[in-house]
Amino acid sequence: MSEPKAAYTPPSLFLATLALSLATFMQVLDSTIANVALPTISGNLGVSADQGTWVITSFAVCNAIALPLTGWFTRRFGQLRLFIASVVFFTLTSFLCGFAHSMTELIIFRALQGFFAGPMFPMCQTLLLIIFPPMKRSMALALLSMVTVVAPIVGPITGGWITDNYSWPWIFYINVPIGIFASIVVWTQLRGREETTQSSPVDYIGIALLVLGVGLLQVVLDKGNDEDWFASTPIIVMSIVSAVSLIAFVIWELDDKHPIVNLRLFKDRNFAIGTLALMLGYAAFFAINIILPQWLQTQMGYTAIWAGLAAAPMGFLPLLLTPIIGRYATKVDLRILCSVSFLTMGASCLMRAQFSTDVDFRTIASVQMFMGIGVAFFFMPLTTIVLSNLHGNQVAEGSGLATFFRVLGGSFASSLTTWIWQRREIFHHANLAENVSQYNPAAVDYVQKMGGPTQQHFALIDKTIEQQAYMMSTIDYFWILGWGFMGLVLIIWFTRPPFVKSGAPSAAASAGH
């Protein structure tokens, strides 16, 4: 297959790329920036911390629903119109979030914001593939992967700084100038490109099953840990309804002539295996970003800002390596690059499994920087493999579906990480506490050196045991993640080259015709 020419060249490739990247950066940033401001938001709006978490849940639920619908929206409205509409309404709902006077208003506007955020990343990916020349499309995907890595790191630090120095509405207001700039520039740069749309019957049953299944699944994942999972009747009911709805959705979509979500894409080997590796790899990557700051803040005495700074070096090497990887990736078997990514991130987890409570800031930051090598090789090669055999509107459909499963992997990681971490702490705490008794000479000697068996001293001993138990739990989890990454190396080699000449470039090219 010969290399196709670019489907459309904008007047300024730099401006178009900058605006597309800024819009995506804004959307990815917004998925994490509100997290650190939750206590302040809850306090200012006069609600409990539990009620405040719906600010995160409402966004996640509607975002998860919108992502699989991206392909249908693209066929109906066109890629450019869908992207511009998503950015405009995302910007508007961001302003409304900052303007909200009650928690109810904020949750409604966050839900709408999450829904309009859904198509933004897949559409940015599709439009970048269309406007870049064939030989530079790997660079476009590499650039987008850099945005995906850096934004979640910057989000919590920026959110904390804005909340401390200004007020929480500004974490939403900062989206307004970025959104206006991005929408105007992308429209002026790409409006000359012709698009074809098609009107097909609306799959109302598919939409209803998708909303019910995915929506309830996301609520279960967000709230399950707080409600003690299946000890809670609402969680059990929502889990059953979600499972039944999703099974019915899959059966219905595979049989429907005009499905709302094109699940037949999973017949393609590269798309199916690539999406699986992307989901599992991102889940493990996301788990690291959850457990490390949580451990640093709750057990090691780090503030939110310092925990963020300890994690931040992970984004340094991707900034340097991404342009190089994007330029030369097409000359290497992408499965090798993915393997380098998984092995490096796995090794970084095994390094963290050697940590103790005496570990210093420099060591933590150094391991984070080392993991940045793996992160740099993660998104671009995997995305190229996922889209390698897709053509025309399949690119947008595949990108939306793959992004949905990536986000879903992050949701599972978010729920399971905290749950496993706390359960392992309870296990280790019980084992360690058994040794503190009058029958253990070492324990008796330790208590005597403290000044005798007083309630205050036993409280200090329990605090030490808790810290060590959480350390052991953290080590356990990093062992799991480390070997999990190693296992992904085997999975990715089931994909089949070529990945570039029959892949995303040709898909992107044909998408413009």
N, C-alpha and C positions, 0 to 999 in steps of 0.2 A: 504494500500500500504506500503510495507516495505521500509526502508531507503536504498537507493542505495549507493554503495561504490563510492569513488572519481573516476572520469573517468581517470585521469592521475595525478601522483604525480611527480613533477620535482625533480631533484637532490637536490636543495635547495629551499624550499618553501619561505624562507625569501628573498632570492635574487630575485626570480621570482616576488614576491609580491612588493618588493621595486622598481624594474624596471617598472612594470606595473603602479604602483602608481605615480612614477616620470613622466612617459610619459603623464599620464592623467593630473597631476598637471600642467605640462608645457603647455598642450593644453588649459586647462581652464584658466590659468593665462594669456595666450596670447590673450584671448578674451576681456580682460579689460586693459591690461598693456599699450596698445597704446593710450588709450583715453586721458590720461593726457598730453601726448607728442604731441598731434595734433597741437597746436599753434606753437611749435618749429619746427616740421616737415614741416608745411605749409610755415613758414618763411624761413627756410633753402632751400627749393626747389622752392621758389619764386612763390607760388600760394596763392589764397585767402583762408580764413578759410572755406568757403562753399565747395570749391573744395577739401580741406583737409579731410572733413568728408567722402569722398568716400573711404578713407583708412579703415574706420570702416564698411561702407555699403557693399563694395566689399567682405570683409571677411564674413559678416553676410549672404549675399545672397547665396554665394557658399556653405557655411556651411549648410544652411537650405536646399539646393537642395541635398547635399550629404547624409544627415542623413536618409531620407526615403529609399535611395538606398542601405543602409547597408546590409539588408537581402539578396538582389540579389547578391551583391558583395561577401557575405559570401558563398552562395551556389556555386558560380562560381569559387572562388579562395581559399576558406577555411579560417577558423578563424585566424590561426596564420599568414599565408601569408598576409592576408589583414591587420592585425595589424602592422606587420613589415613594409610592403610597405607604409602604412599610416604614420608611424613614420619617416621612411627614407625620404620620399618626403616632409613631414612637416618640417623636419630639413633642408633639402636643400632649400626649398622656404623661410624659415626663414632667412637663410644666404643671399639669393638673395634680400630679403626685406631690410636688413641692407646695402647691397651693391648697392642698387638702386640709380641712379644719377638723376632721374626725377620723377615727380609725376605719370606720365603715367606708368613707369616701376614699381613703388611701388604699384600702384593699381592693376596691372596685377599679380604681385607676391603675393599680399595679397589675391586676389581672389583664386589663386591656393592653397595658404596656408589654406584658409578657407575650400576649397573642401577636401583637404587631412586630415584636422582636423576632418571632419564629422564622419568617422567610428571609431575614436580612443576611445571615451568614451564607446559606446556600445560594442566594442570588448574587451576593458579592463574589463568591467562588466561581459561579457560572459566567458572570460578566467579565471577570478578570481573564478567564480562559478564552473568551471571545475576542477581547480587544488586544491581547498580546500576540505577537508573531509566534509561529509554531515553535521555533527554537528557544523561545524565552518563556514558554508557559510553565516550565518547571520553576523558573524564578518567581513567577506570579504566585504559584502555590506555596513556595517557600516564604514569600513575603507575608502571605495570609497566615501561615503557620506561626510566624514570628509574632504577629498581632495576637493570635490565640494564646500564646504562651505568656506574653508580657502583660496583657490586660488583667488576668486574674491575680497576678502578683501586685500590680499597681493598685488594684481596686481597694482592698482592705486598708492599705497605707493611706491612700488618698481620702477614703471615706472617714477614717479616724482623724486625719488632720483637719478636714473641712468641718467635721462635727465639733471638734475641740476648739477651733479658732473662729468659726462663723456660726452656722446653725444647720440643722439637718436638712431643711428644704433645698439647700444649695447642692447637695449630692445629686439632686434631680435637675435643678436649674442649669447646671453646667452642660447638660445635654443639649439645651436649646440652641446656643450659637453653633455648636458642632453640627447638629442636625440640619439647621438652615443652610449652612455652608455646603455640607455634603449633598443635600438634595438639589440645590441650585446648580452646583458644579457638575454633578453626574448627569442631570437632565440636559444642560447646555452642551456637554461633551458627547452624549450618546443619542440625542434625539434624532439625529440624521439616520440612525440605523433602522432598517425596516424589520418589522416583527410580524409574524403570522400567529393568529390566535384561532382557537377552534371552540365551538360551542357544543357541549355534549350534555346529555341529561344529568341532572344533579342526583348523586347517589345518597339520598336522604337517610336510608337505613344504615349505610356504611358510616356516614358522619355521626349518626346517633350512637352507634356501637363504639366508634372511635372515641368520642367525647366521654362516654360513660366508662369505657375500659381504661383508657389512658389517664383520664382525669382522676378516677378513684385510685388507680395504681400509684400515681404521683402523691396523692394525699396520704396513702398508706406508708409510702417510703419516707415522707417528710414528718409524719406524726407518729409512726410506729414505735420509735424508740422512746418518745415521751409517754406513750400510752402502755408501755410494757408489752408491745406486740400482741401476741395472740391470747394474752390474759385479758384483753379488752374486747368486749362484744362488738362495738362499732368497727374496730379494725378487722375482726373476723368477717363481719357482714360485708364490708367494703372489699375485702380481699376476694371473697367468693363471687360477688357481683362483677368485680373487675376481671377475674379469671374467665368466667362464663362469657362476658361481653367480648373479651379479646379473642377467645376461641371462635365464637360466632362471627366476629369481624373477619378473621382470617378465612374462614370457610366461605363467607359471603363475598369477600373481595376477589377470591380466586375464581368464583363462579360468575361474577357479574360482568356484563359486556362493557360497562363504562365505570370501572372501579374508581373510587375517590383516591385510593392509594394503590400504586402499581407494585403489588407484592411479587409479581412475576419476575421482577429484576433479580430476585434471589436464585433464579435458575442459573444465572451466570456465576460461574465458579469464582472468578476474581472478586466480584462484588460481594458475594456471600462470605467468603473467607476473609477478605479484606475488612469488611464491616465488623465481623466477629473480632478480629484482631484489634481493630480501632476501638471497639466498645470495651473490651477487656483491658487493653493497654491504657486507655484513658481512665478507666475506673481505678486501676492501680496507681496511676499518676495522680489522680484526684485524691485518692486515699492518703498519699504522702502529704499533700498540701493541707489535709485536714488534721491528721494525727500529729504532725510535727509542731505547728503553732499551738495546738491545744495542749500538748505535753509541756512545751516551753512556758506557756502562760500559767497553767494550773499547778505544775510541779517544780518548775525550775526558776520561778520568780521573774520571768521576763514580762515586760509590758507589751501591749498589743503592737506598738511601734517597733520595739526591739525584736519581737518575734517575727514581724514582717521583714525587718532588715536582715535577720538571720536567714530567712528563706529567699530573699531577693537575688542573691548571686546566681541562682538557677537560671535567671533570664539573661545573664551577661554573655555567656558563650554563644547561645543561639543568635544574639544580635550580630556577633562577628562571623559565625559559621554559616548562617542562613544564605547570604548572597553566594558564597562559594558552593554550597550544596546545590542551590538552585541552578547554578551555571553548569556544573559538571555532572549532576545526577543522572542525566540521560545516557552517559557513557558507562554507567555501572549497572549491574543487575540490582534492581531496587530491593530485592529480597535480602541482599547483603547489607544495604543501608538500614533496613528495618531490623535486621539481626544485630547490627552494631548498636542501634538504639535500645533494643530490649536487653542486651547483655550489659550495656553501660548502666542503664537505670536499675537493672537487677543487682549489679555489683554495688551501686550506691546504697541500695537498701541493706545489703549484707554488711556494708561498712557501718551503717547506722545501728545494725544489730550488735555491734561491738561497743556501743556507747555505754557510759555509766553516768551516775549522777554528778560526777566530777568533770564531765565534758565541758570544754570552754566554747565561747562564741566563735573563735577562729576555726576550730575543728568542724563545728556544725556548718558554718558558711562555706568551708572548703569542700565538704562533701556535696553540698548543694551546687557549688560551681562545677564539680565533676559531673554531677547528674545532668547539668546543662548540655553536655556533649550528647547524651542520649536524647534529650528533648529536641535538640536541633535536628536530629535524624529521624524524628518520630512522625510528625504530621505530614510533611510533603511527600515522602515516598509512599506512605500508607494511603493518602488521599489519591495519589496517581494510580495506585494499584486498584483501589475501589472503583474509580471511574474509567478504568482502562478499556473496557469493552462496551461502554455506553455511548449512544449517539443521539443527536437531536434533543428533543425534550427529555429524554431519559437522563441527561446530565443533571438537570434541575431536580428531577424526581429522585435520582440516586443520591444527589448531594443532600436533599432534604431528609431522605430516609436514613442515610449514614449519620448525619448530624443528630437526628432524633435518637438513634441508638447510642451515639457517643454521649449525649446529654443524659439518657436513661442510665448508662453505665455510671456516670457521675452521681446520679441520684441514689443508685444502689450502694455505691461506695460511701456516700455521705451517711446513709443510714446504718450500714453494716459496720463501718469503721468504729463509730462511737459505741455501738452495741458490743462488738467483739472486745474492744479495748476495755470497757468497763467490766465485762464478764471475766476476762482474764485477770483483771486487777483483783476482783473478789476472790478468785481461785488462789492467786499467789498470796493475797493478804491472809487468807485462812491458813495456808501452809506455814507462812512465816510466824503468825501469831501463836501457833501450836508450840513453838520453841520457847516462847516467853512464859516460863512457869517456874515454880519453886523447885522443880526436879531437874532443871537445867543449870548446872553450876556456872556456866558462862553468863546466862541471863541474870542469875542472882548476883554475880560479881558486878555486872554492868549496872544494875539497879543500886547496889551499895555505893559504887563510885559516884553515882548521881546524887547521893545523899539519903538514900533509903526509899522504901516503897510508899510513895505518896501519890495522891490522885493526879497531881500536877505532873509528876515524873512519868506516870503511866500514860498520860495524855501525850507527852512528848515522844515516848516510845512508840505509841500508836501512830503518831504523825510520821515518824521515821519509817515505820513499817509500810504505811500507805505510800510514801514516796518511792520506796524500793519496789513495792508491788506494782505501781504504775510504770516504773522503769522496766521491770521484767515483762509486763504486758506489752509495752512499747517494743521491746526487743522481739517478743514473740511475733508481733504483727509485721515487723520489718522482715523477719525470716520468711513469713508467708508471702509477702509482696515480692521479695527477692527471687524466690524460686518460682513464683507465678510469672514474673517477667521472663525467666529462663524458659518456661514452658511455651511462651508465645513464639519463641524462635522456631520451634517445631511446626506450629500452626501456619506461620506465614509462608513456609516452603511448599505448602500445598497449592499456592497460587501458581498461575501458568503464564510465562512471558509469551510474546512481547507486551510490555506495559505502556510504551510511549507511542509507537507508530500507529497502533490500532486503538489507542486509548483516548485520553482526555483531549488531546489536540484535535483529532478528527471529530470527536464528539462536539467540541466547542465550535468548530468550524461549521459543521452541519447544522448546529443549533441556530445559526444566524440566517439560514436560507428557508 
